[in-house]
Amino acid sequence: MEELDFTLVIAVVAVFSLTAITNLYVIYSLTRKLDAVAAGSKTDEDAEPENEEEPSRAPSKEQILARRAQLIRELEEERGTRVIQLIHRKEPWSTPDDEPEIVLEDSEVILQQVRETPPDKPIDFIVHTEGGLTFAADLMAMALRYHKAKVTAMVPFYAMSDGTYLALAADEIMMEKCSILAPVEPLVDDMPANAVMSILKRKPIETVSDRTFLQAESARMETENAKEFVKWLLIDKMNEEQAMQVANFLVGGFMASTTPITLDVARAIGLNVIEGVPEKVHQIFETIEFTGGARPGKQYQ
């Protein structure tokens, strides 16, 4: 009987001891979880996957300019030329009111680059513009026209209005099937010169105001100057009669200023046009802002 009582005592003590140990372990576990929550840690279920990719960052201005410089060097090495560019597009860092066009400062830069190019070094001139200041375009066209080595104008998309002068100054024009040039009819007070001159033919002179008469006279001089300039740009590439015909076609007011002169039309009027622009030129445009949104084309590191 005494042995049985002793055994029961031992069993009761063992049960209480086991219960105490279990309670201590539970308290210890809860304490660790509370500490983890207080420290802001996440449970395994809430943890983010380790292999999730971070969002890609847009290239910086320095990366974009470095990439363009690299492409230009590669193009120069491939073709053995000096690459000069006049590209008017918004940059990722442009302000909303920035509308690139041909300005006088462009002519200063281009003239300096042409001057620094050895006379026997061919020039590849990449042009992409809607036009701008005629005086500045004339200066750049003259610099290209006077360069002794071959000049190739590359028009991957468009060289419109005064930008067409720059293409005409080249010995060879590279265009894509959908690239365009445009008429170079002068404007007088934002009106087509030939339309202004036509007023004097359609109305009795006594009904025409002095201002309109002066505008028509200015339009006549601007038109004659433009025709002679186009003729001068082309005179070493075709005979004088052909050059005059092309000048009349581009300046004579037969087309709206937005009429596209495609590769096929340029060939038909006698311009020396090659189909296809080097791929490196298109890669340069992959780094250029086309709209206010994301840039098209490839992304690079």
ROKOL-176395 format. One line per field, with one value per residue: z, x, y of N, C-alpha, C in turn; residue in one letter; residue number from 1. Coordinates in steps of 0.001 Angstrom, whole numbers, plus 500000, padded with zeros to 6 digits. Last residue first. Example, Ala and Ser with C-alpha at 12.3 -4.5 7.8 and 13.67 -1.06 7.14 Angstrom:
! ROKOL-176395
n.w	[507080;507800]
n.u	[512850;513190]
n.v	[497750;494310]
ca.w	[507140;507800]
ca.u	[513670;512300]
ca.v	[498940;495500]
c.w	[507870;507800]
c.u	[512900;513200]
c.v	[500030;496700]
rest	[s;a]
nr	[2;1]
//
This chain:
! ROKOL-176395
n.w	[428556;426579;424599;421284;420554;421858;425079;426501;425638;423876;421262;420703;421764;420802;420464;417979;416284;416154;414650;412164;411702;411524;409089;406454;404307;401050;397729;396647;394175;392649;390892;388846;389301;390068;392590;393973;393669;395174;397756;397774;398968;400158;400739;402321;400667;397619;394368;392752;393444;392575;393836;392648;389890;389456;390038;387985;385831;386328;386026;383308;382251;383114;384097;387403;389345;389450;389998;392425;393718;391744;391893;394464;394004;392125;393661;395731;394309;393358;395821;396857;394895;395189;397824;397632;396026;397776;399812;398418;397945;400531;401208;399434;398128;395035;393217;391180;389895;390062;390767;389866;389923;392540;393711;393201;395241;397229;396120;396127;398914;401428;404520;406585;405350;402860;402178;399290;398619;398594;399212;400747;401247;403182;403314;402521;401668;402764;401183;400586;397971;397015;397308;398815;398615;398993;401774;402404;401341;403073;405262;404566;404063;405628;405659;407447;407859;407085;404967;404540;402009;401497;399655;398796;399147;399335;400149;399140;400085;402827;402895;401760;403763;405858;404742;404366;407004;407839;406163;407011;409957;409274;409197;410347;410042;409840;408382;408454;406191;405883;403870;403161;403145;401942;403729;407130;409083;410061;408487;409495;412074;411501;410286;412505;414322;412811;412239;414767;415302;413756;413440;412697;415783;418560;420926;424228;426141;427922;427598;427391;428134;425966;423243;420134;417253;414688;413797;411959;412105;410470;410261;407904;406923;406685;407383;409896;411327;411456;412964;415394;416128;416427;418599;420612;420781;421735;424272;425486;425591;427374;429688;430371;430910;431707;430897;433337;434936;435522;438725;439627;439674;442215;443748;446279;446994;450243;453055;454234;455007;456890;458293;458705;461276;463165;465799;466649;465515;467057;469613;469239;468772;471259;472950;471989;472803;475604;476141;475318;477147;479564;479173;479213;481837;483217;482401;483522;486275;486604;486011;488074;490342;489866;489988;492676;493913;493045;494370;497041;497084;496617;498939;500817;500000]
n.u	[520933;518066;515244;514094;510985;509588;509267;506134;504997;505137;507156;509768;513028;515503;516728;516131;517693;519926;518877;518783;521534;522159;521077;521056;518253;516996;517635;519012;518811;519360;516503;514569;511962;511915;513083;511020;509000;510087;510283;507958;506963;503785;502685;502660;502346;500747;502094;502910;504734;507433;509365;509578;509373;511417;513600;513365;513877;516508;517811;517355;518880;521504;521931;523055;524840;525496;523048;521712;522075;521105;518341;517813;518328;516447;514117;514477;514438;511809;510432;511186;510125;507350;506880;507263;505042;503003;503358;502764;500030;499043;499517;497887;495218;493592;492130;493808;494275;491695;492691;494295;496894;497403;497092;499319;501094;500030;500533;503303;503872;501550;501916;503394;504508;505228;507270;508490;508486;509562;507953;509853;510525;510092;510001;509110;511407;514080;516960;519829;521217;524259;525351;523241;521417;518949;518915;518708;516229;514506;514275;512381;510156;511528;512515;511776;513177;515849;517862;521069;523142;526528;529106;532521;534630;534331;531602;529679;527295;527502;527333;524805;523174;523648;522534;519854;519010;519085;517076;514760;514022;512179;511640;511287;513894;516651;519538;522859;525297;528440;531129;534527;537408;538942;538905;538053;535918;535602;533508;531400;531265;530607;528115;526672;526667;525425;522950;521785;521392;519159;517139;514702;513219;511451;509748;508963;507045;507874;511453;513300;514303;513852;513416;511771;513833;515732;518969;521494;524835;527505;530179;532554;533289;533413;531402;532137;532921;530502;529000;530402;529980;527184;526939;528211;526514;524211;525130;525588;523009;521867;523409;522788;520062;519319;516671;514261;514420;512145;511250;512765;511283;511247;512495;511421;508127;507593;505866;503638;504425;506411;505834;507995;508767;508472;508972;506528;506639;508724;507626;505570;507092;508359;506142;505205;507368;507263;504755;505266;507277;505840;503974;505681;506629;504222;503589;505722;505184;502726;503523;505352;503703;502051;503952;504779;502376;502013;504179;503410;501135;502340;503870;501890;500833]
n.v	[548980;549784;548992;549784;551549;554635;556126;557149;560438;562482;560992;560337;560799;558433;556056;555185;556637;555001;552952;554150;554195;551503;550737;553211;553309;552984;553861;556871;559364;562116;563411;563454;563090;560419;560441;561678;559780;557667;558854;561668;564442;565359;568597;570815;572960;571894;572638;574623;576601;576440;574954;572449;572974;574801;573102;571217;572932;573688;571230;570771;572891;572302;568810;567757;568376;570986;572226;572168;574576;576345;575774;576682;579422;580150;579736;581616;584057;584001;584108;586575;588277;587748;588492;591240;591807;591055;592934;595277;594794;594741;597447;598839;596762;596767;598079;598756;596321;593879;590521;588489;589201;589789;587287;585757;586322;584662;582166;582128;582070;581248;583039;584087;586336;584230;581423;579583;576138;573605;570396;567687;564156;561154;557538;555068;553823;555994;557436;559276;561062;562598;565040;567586;569601;568451;568252;570929;571645;570329;571962;573812;571177;568187;565255;562243;559559;559289;560466;561522;562651;562594;563952;563501;566462;569271;571325;573008;571868;572259;575067;575487;574378;576169;578540;577765;577456;580134;581213;579835;578267;575372;571784;569395;566911;565277;563999;563247;563054;561963;562960;561967;563893;565779;567951;567052;569045;571563;572495;570978;572072;574727;574390;573353;575550;577554;576437;576397;579096;579697;576706;574399;573191;571821;573180;573113;573047;571008;570445;567344;564921;563306;565690;566076;566593;567054;566652;566586;565369;563801;561629;560999;557571;554773;553073;552014;554276;555686;553889;553962;556624;556559;554816;556365;558541;557244;556430;558887;559902;557992;558298;560958;560747;557262;554992;553970;550790;548127;546792;543642;540401;537978;536051;536054;537118;538495;537021;535996;533478;533936;537213;540017;542481;544458;544068;543095;540570;539491;539515;537684;535378;535092;534638;532210;530584;530830;529710;527091;526379;526548;524498;522274;522390;521942;519376;517939;518372;517113;514478;513988;514136;511908;509836;509975;509344;506728;505533;505803;504206;501712;501369;501245;498783]
ca.w	[429911;426740;425817;422260;420255;421184;423805;426498;426448;425281;421783;419594;422174;420691;421703;419085;416542;416798;416054;412830;411771;412649;410315;407320;405233;402228;398693;396942;395402;392846;392023;388501;388907;388807;391463;393939;393046;393756;397068;398180;397819;400326;399769;403005;401352;398989;395423;392149;393998;391769;394319;394106;390505;389241;390838;389380;385923;386341;387319;384304;381982;383565;383229;386195;389350;389231;388700;391558;394456;392077;390640;394146;394980;391764;392422;396031;395058;392416;394910;397604;395112;393889;397429;398462;395517;396500;400102;398929;396823;399725;401977;399350;399110;395905;394373;391999;390737;389473;391146;389981;388643;391563;393987;392342;393926;397420;396364;394840;398079;400288;403368;406775;406431;403141;402818;400411;398284;399301;398440;400610;401158;402317;403671;403055;400758;402834;401717;401019;399019;397018;396045;398845;398587;397625;400979;402879;400807;401744;405397;404409;403918;405025;405623;406640;407977;407530;405400;404980;402929;401421;400746;398618;399103;398143;400621;398890;398633;402287;403460;401064;402425;405988;405169;403222;406125;408472;406112;405681;409416;410214;408613;409678;410491;410277;408512;408872;406882;405967;404961;402848;403981;401256;402415;406046;408344;410730;408352;408111;411899;412198;409523;411310;414706;413379;411146;414067;416044;413335;413932;412226;414374;417793;419594;423337;425096;427115;428260;426823;429088;427230;424033;421578;417964;415481;414180;412296;412218;411027;410437;409066;406718;406418;406088;408850;411050;410796;411606;414652;415896;415398;417302;420233;420365;420424;423297;425278;424780;426031;428995;430065;429801;432033;430836;432073;435023;434798;437510;439910;439047;441491;442344;446110;446303;448796;452396;453753;454067;455614;458319;458057;460348;461808;464973;467096;465046;465604;469334;469559;467726;470048;473170;471831;471379;474882;476470;474642;475717;479351;479278;478001;480716;483405;482087;482068;485677;486820;485177;486672;490181;489912;488739;491605;494147;492643;492892;496577;497328;495646;497640;500858;500000]
ca.u	[521447;519444;515788;514743;512293;509528;509964;507319;504960;505263;505939;508856;511630;514932;517034;515540;516348;520048;519174;517515;520792;522705;520395;521749;519086;517550;516659;519264;518249;520136;517428;515988;512351;511269;513795;512345;508842;509789;511470;508473;507769;504983;502643;502694;503635;500685;501700;502022;503390;506434;509127;509632;508507;510028;513368;513204;512591;515458;517859;516763;517439;520829;522137;522230;524312;526604;523657;521606;522371;522530;519079;517637;519127;517858;514346;514396;515631;512932;510267;511493;511575;508027;506701;508172;506386;503149;503506;504120;500941;498986;500141;499342;495796;494556;491398;493289;495325;492210;491962;492868;496362;497563;496085;498150;501306;500031;499143;502608;504273;502350;501084;502786;503522;505237;506083;508615;507886;510291;508173;508668;510969;509584;510588;508108;510267;513291;515608;519323;520198;523414;525607;524073;522829;519323;518984;519871;517443;514715;515104;513781;510331;510469;513265;511371;511751;515118;516539;520279;522071;525317;528158;531118;534364;534922;532524;531073;527518;527526;528502;525995;523180;524064;523934;520694;519063;519972;518431;515322;514548;512447;511995;510105;513372;515294;518646;521560;524512;527077;530218;533086;536623;538835;538257;539044;536041;536579;534829;531835;531554;531852;529215;526908;527218;526754;523886;522052;522435;520464;517406;515956;513170;512691;509404;510120;506903;506656;510307;512787;514481;513186;514226;511784;512772;514835;517776;520557;523392;526977;528732;532284;532799;534581;531293;531603;533894;531667;528585;530319;531346;527779;526364;528739;527904;524202;524704;526714;524002;521316;523390;524171;520509;519584;518073;514546;514530;513287;510872;512501;512165;510467;512880;512766;509009;507534;507114;503561;503324;506780;505808;506861;509113;508001;510112;506938;505632;508880;508819;505233;506216;509165;506982;504382;507021;508474;504986;504227;507592;507002;503523;504890;507577;504964;502683;505556;506447;502842;502517;505801;504812;501467;503220;505764;502991;501052;504134;504643;501009;501384;504559;502793;500000]
ca.v	[549154;549346;549566;548920;550963;553348;556060;556306;559238;562826;561616;560561;560927;559774;556773;554436;557147;556314;552694;553856;555462;552270;550345;552237;554063;552333;553342;555466;558802;560891;563441;563442;564447;560796;559823;562297;561091;557469;558346;560365;564057;564530;567502;569520;572815;572429;571703;573631;576675;577138;576313;572547;571968;575213;574309;570782;572231;574705;571905;569880;572812;573520;569973;567608;567013;570060;572443;570991;573346;576329;575538;575265;578672;580236;578991;580188;583655;584008;582972;585356;588228;587552;587094;590457;592090;590365;591510;595080;594979;593531;596362;598990;597687;596082;597527;599860;596866;595123;591726;588210;588749;590873;588322;585559;586951;586107;582564;582140;583200;580793;582705;582761;586500;585667;581978;580524;577427;574671;571626;568531;565539;562228;558833;555995;553866;554779;557529;557977;561090;561404;564342;566385;569982;568819;567028;570185;572264;569756;570774;574204;572619;568993;566512;563393;559844;558106;560922;560375;563047;561780;564205;563126;565017;568671;570287;573357;571969;570901;574391;575963;573782;574771;578492;578127;576284;579157;581745;579607;579512;576456;573070;569945;568205;564927;565148;562738;564083;561442;563319;562011;562978;564494;568078;567154;567784;570710;573120;570774;570648;574434;574987;572530;574250;577777;576686;575139;578387;580197;578057;574980;573559;571948;572685;573043;574062;570834;571075;568591;566011;562964;564784;566301;565892;567883;565896;567661;565173;565047;561723;561846;558935;555586;553741;551137;553215;556287;554213;552709;556134;557428;554448;555058;558748;557893;555428;557969;560592;558199;557014;560599;561585;558660;555413;554634;552238;548687;547529;545042;541380;538972;536121;536589;536179;538627;537437;537370;533582;533313;535768;539358;541402;544727;544496;544431;541521;539608;540314;539067;535901;535319;535811;533401;530729;531246;531117;527877;526378;527411;525892;522596;522528;523189;520479;517963;518842;518560;515153;513936;515103;513244;510069;510178;510654;507749;505526;506446;505648;502260;501454;502388;500000]
c.w	[429960;428147;425988;423492;421435;421016;423179;425118;426381;426191;423234;420048;420968;421059;421772;420421;417628;417169;416822;414315;412490;412809;411520;408631;406158;403008;399831;397964;395478;394197;392172;389643;388700;388354;390137;392795;392921;393023;395570;397384;398215;398998;399897;402043;402063;399675;396739;393180;393385;392283;393694;394636;392017;389927;390686;390278;387348;386469;387427;385674;383002;383356;383673;385315;388121;389201;388415;390303;393533;392817;390914;392885;394730;392730;392038;394800;395331;393096;393919;396692;395855;394078;396114;398093;396312;395906;398812;399268;397257;398542;401162;400076;398928;396851;395369;393217;391643;390428;390415;390317;388673;390191;392939;392559;393034;396075;396554;394992;396781;399324;402201;405654;406605;404144;403035;400957;399478;398896;399281;399737;400975;402382;402724;403555;401212;401880;401862;401654;399317;398183;395894;397449;398501;397518;399556;402121;401175;401069;404058;404617;403717;404942;404883;406756;407093;407615;405832;405570;403251;402459;400500;399872;399009;398028;399434;399346;398310;400792;402919;401576;401640;404629;405247;403578;404914;407608;406704;405597;408088;409486;409681;409029;409717;410854;408822;409121;407174;406815;404796;404091;403612;402042;401690;404680;407223;410023;408948;407915;410478;412007;410175;410481;413467;413721;411668;412974;415402;414039;413540;412715;413986;416324;418693;422012;424114;425968;427361;427664;428547;428258;425300;422238;419431;416019;415114;412542;412544;411050;411117;409144;408015;406183;405736;407468;409910;410430;410818;413192;415069;415091;416172;418857;419908;419903;421881;424236;424499;425119;427558;429304;429383;430784;431116;432063;433639;434862;436868;438629;439441;440970;441537;444653;446029;448141;450893;452986;453454;454582;456960;458250;459834;460819;463528;466255;465425;465025;467834;469292;467979;468915;471930;471986;471131;473394;475694;474890;474930;477859;479047;478016;479440;482248;482203;481640;484160;486183;485326;485761;488730;489699;488702;490290;493021;492815;492384;495055;496816;495837;496589;499535;500000]
c.u	[522411;519900;517197;515148;512856;510922;509776;507946;506257;505271;506182;507572;510746;513461;516354;515784;515630;518664;519380;517743;519463;521973;520885;521013;519761;518487;517367;518235;518542;519760;518121;516973;513862;511672;513236;513180;510197;509643;511225;509714;508495;505659;503909;502641;503780;502023;501557;501484;502406;505021;507893;509194;508429;509055;511930;512910;512322;514080;516757;516720;516739;519325;521247;522447;523449;526150;524831;522456;522454;522934;520581;518423;519011;518732;515820;514662;515640;514219;511421;511414;511982;509534;507409;508099;507444;504534;503720;504375;502394;499943;500164;500060;497316;495185;492325;492510;494817;493187;492532;492041;494841;497010;496158;497070;500074;500186;499040;501135;503494;502617;501968;501820;502696;504127;506286;507248;507991;509769;508873;508986;509711;510457;510063;508718;509223;512110;515028;517960;519769;522442;524680;524281;523745;520800;519441;520033;518681;515936;515384;514731;511807;510862;512359;512384;511341;513610;515732;518971;521237;524319;526907;530292;532860;534640;533024;532065;528987;527853;528623;527250;524413;524138;524442;522175;519943;520111;519432;516767;515261;512923;512260;510405;512122;514679;517230;520642;523122;526279;528900;532257;535147;538032;538061;538369;537060;536780;535922;533240;532023;532240;530565;528058;527585;527429;525301;523093;522763;521606;518828;516068;514512;512435;510625;509722;508075;506526;509079;511639;513981;513279;513459;512676;512862;513683;516941;519216;522659;525457;528383;530769;532831;534250;532503;531677;533432;532708;529745;529933;531331;529204;526957;528232;528535;525630;524690;526369;525204;522355;522899;524241;521927;520014;518220;516004;514829;513253;512087;512113;511758;511383;512074;513119;510362;508475;506947;504795;503257;505688;506157;506971;507864;508365;509722;508086;506028;507892;509005;506418;505846;508309;507808;505203;506196;508169;506192;504447;506585;507346;504666;504436;506845;505931;503401;504659;506328;504110;502619;504833;505284;502544;502638;505064;503976;501642;503183;504667;502234;501226;503637;503520;500857]
c.v	[550342;549679;549015;549715;550196;552784;554694;556269;558464;561616;562005;561239;561216;559763;558123;555130;556357;556843;553993;553559;555240;553604;551144;551985;553059;553230;552625;555004;557313;560279;562088;563510;564572;562195;560305;561727;561787;558800;558225;559989;562779;564228;566650;568335;571478;572152;572444;572645;575694;577174;576955;573911;572165;574261;574793;571984;571763;574073;572961;570551;571920;573455;571137;568835;566725;568604;571508;571067;572137;575062;575452;574907;577171;579440;578998;579338;582158;583573;582884;584126;586944;587404;586799;588974;591315;590588;590710;593611;594738;593618;595072;597852;597767;597099;596828;599358;597986;595786;592928;589450;588615;590488;589434;586603;586844;586823;584070;582531;583259;581943;582259;582372;585228;585934;583477;580941;578363;576050;572685;569732;566377;563473;559916;557301;554878;554916;556131;558173;559662;561511;563139;565810;568769;569167;567342;568877;571442;570374;570119;573031;572949;570462;567481;564527;561033;558311;559696;560879;561811;562273;563375;563427;564753;567170;569471;572278;572233;570914;572966;575266;574216;574091;577056;578047;576551;577907;580748;580066;579249;577699;574107;571291;568578;566199;564661;563926;563530;562422;562568;562332;563070;563457;566761;567176;567947;569374;572241;571340;570342;572968;574688;573081;573431;576460;576907;575343;577045;579462;578442;576428;574166;572273;572841;572400;574067;571835;570949;569135;567349;564071;564409;565249;566256;567045;566750;566977;566464;564917;563044;562004;559720;557040;554601;551780;552314;555234;554819;552950;554853;556976;555277;554638;557433;558081;556027;556916;559699;558843;557168;559277;561212;559426;556897;555070;552807;550205;548187;545759;542800;540070;537134;536815;536823;537620;537493;537809;534968;533467;535223;537863;540753;543637;544736;544970;542935;540614;540533;539990;537361;535889;536139;534673;531979;531476;531650;529365;527233;527512;526878;524050;522920;523439;521815;519121;518952;519131;516653;514666;515157;514299;511472;510517;510982;509146;506610;506563;506396;503757;502056;502551;501252]
rest	[q;y;q;k;g;p;r;a;g;g;t;f;e;i;t;e;f;i;q;h;v;k;e;p;v;g;e;i;v;n;l;g;i;a;r;a;v;d;l;t;i;p;t;t;s;a;m;f;g;g;v;l;f;n;a;v;q;m;a;q;e;e;n;m;k;d;i;l;l;w;k;v;f;e;k;a;n;e;t;e;m;r;a;s;e;a;q;l;f;t;r;d;s;v;t;e;i;p;k;r;k;l;i;s;m;v;a;n;a;p;m;d;d;v;l;p;e;v;p;a;l;i;s;c;k;e;m;m;i;e;d;a;a;l;a;l;y;t;g;d;s;m;a;y;f;p;v;m;a;t;v;k;a;k;h;y;r;l;a;m;a;m;l;d;a;a;f;t;l;g;g;e;t;h;v;i;f;d;i;p;k;d;p;p;t;e;r;v;q;q;l;i;v;e;s;d;e;l;v;i;e;p;e;d;d;p;t;s;w;p;e;k;r;h;i;l;q;i;v;r;t;g;r;e;e;e;l;e;r;i;l;q;a;r;r;a;l;i;q;e;k;s;p;a;r;s;p;e;e;e;n;e;p;e;a;d;e;d;t;k;s;g;a;a;v;a;d;l;k;r;t;l;s;y;i;v;y;l;n;t;i;a;t;l;s;f;v;a;v;v;a;i;v;l;t;f;d;l;e;e;m]
nr	[301;300;299;298;297;296;295;294;293;292;291;290;289;288;287;286;285;284;283;282;281;280;279;278;277;276;275;274;273;272;271;270;269;268;267;266;265;264;263;262;261;260;259;258;257;256;255;254;253;252;251;250;249;248;247;246;245;244;243;242;241;240;239;238;237;236;235;234;233;232;231;230;229;228;227;226;225;224;223;222;221;220;219;218;217;216;215;214;213;212;211;210;209;208;207;206;205;204;203;202;201;200;199;198;197;196;195;194;193;192;191;190;189;188;187;186;185;184;183;182;181;180;179;178;177;176;175;174;173;172;171;170;169;168;167;166;165;164;163;162;161;160;159;158;157;156;155;154;153;152;151;150;149;148;147;146;145;144;143;142;141;140;139;138;137;136;135;134;133;132;131;130;129;128;127;126;125;124;123;122;121;120;119;118;117;116;115;114;113;112;111;110;109;108;107;106;105;104;103;102;101;100;99;98;97;96;95;94;93;92;91;90;89;88;87;86;85;84;83;82;81;80;79;78;77;76;75;74;73;72;71;70;69;68;67;66;65;64;63;62;61;60;59;58;57;56;55;54;53;52;51;50;49;48;47;46;45;44;43;42;41;40;39;38;37;36;35;34;33;32;31;30;29;28;27;26;25;24;23;22;21;20;19;18;17;16;15;14;13;12;11;10;9;8;7;6;5;4;3;2;1]
//
